[in-house]
Amino acid sequence: MKKVRREVVWEGTLFDVVREEWGDTVRELAEHEGSVAIVAIDRDGRLVLTRQFREAVRESLLELPAGALDEGESPLAAARRELQEETGLHGGSWRKLRTIHPSPGFLREPVSIFLAEDLEEGESNPDEDEELEVVRLTPAELEAELEGLEDAKTLVGALLYLREGR
Amino acid sequence: MKKVRREVVWEGTLFDVVREEWGDTVRELAEHEGSVAIVAIDRDGRLVLTRQFREAVRESLLELPAGALDEGESPLAAARRELQEETGLHGGSWRKLRTIHPSPGFLREPVSIFLAEDLEEGESNPDEDEELEVVRLTPAELEAELEGLEDAKTLVGALLYLREGR
């Protein structure tokens, strides 16, 4: 099956909509530059999360620190930048956990999830339109909060961490 | 924070793009009717998955049986319909595992994940544009395949199942 034609049908700030013909199959896809999310463990062994209001889901969500790639930026560089902006945490040792696809029926947005450990504390510097609360959970507290997690990347990161990361 | 204005800026088949002003915050959001996914366990205790080519991610993915809500359809009705269409499995006992948000920064698509057990075998009836391979994995085989899973809802469902479902 090969792609024969592609057209941008709507252009946005964070994502575009493209219409692609793959052989006889026509798909309308939301296309995003890609994102990063970080399973960040502080020096007390707590998972560092953020809580913020998400207009798309009309409620506040507890999430892994995360954000979109800047143009041309590598996933690791974006992950280090986003983690420092949102929580102040920097340095440490990093490894890639995996890349996930949030909604592969119509969304092109690879999300790279990293595990970051031995992090140093520092000053956060969130974007102007972000009102973030930073929440730190011990593994036992995370187990207790699992039921309430609704964000896909956060569930994947938290469940992988509880399973393999410790 | 209250929503003050909303405008559909692009209208598609599977999702629309809306521009919303929440106070001073302007968001461009992809808005989808909502989806369902099923952690389906056959009578031999195997998890039933599907593999199909996904144009959005340009590769074949192993996923939970899943699909979009028809207009006005309840998540449970949609889940029973999709499971039967894609795998032939029907009947059985069902419970809701949780609702997840695939990409809450810009995507409004609640995904309801169900656990279905004691299912009866039957004839599948996939949509014309779906070329689906059905794959059944024992819990041990699922453990071995985890590393290769890339779809967010499937990782969430599989990890919750391995953790709590058995």
Interface residues (C-beta under 8 A of the other chain):
Chain A: M1 K3 V9 W10 G12 T13 L14 F15 V17 E20 W22 T25 R27 E28 L29 A30 H32 S35 F53 R54 E55 A56 V57 L61 E63 A66 A68 R98 T99 I100 H101 P102 S103 P104 G105 F106 L107 R108 E109 P110 V111 D129 E147 E150 D151 A152 K153 L155 V156 L159 L160 L162 R163
Chain B: M1 K3 V9 W10 G12 T13 L14 F15 V17 E20 W22 T25 R27 E28 L29 A30 H32 S35 F53 R54 E55 A56 V57 L61 E63 A66 A68 R98 T99 I100 H101 P102 S103 P104 G105 F106 L107 R108 E109 P110 V111 D129 E147 E150 D151 A152 K153 L155 V156 L159 L160 L162 R163
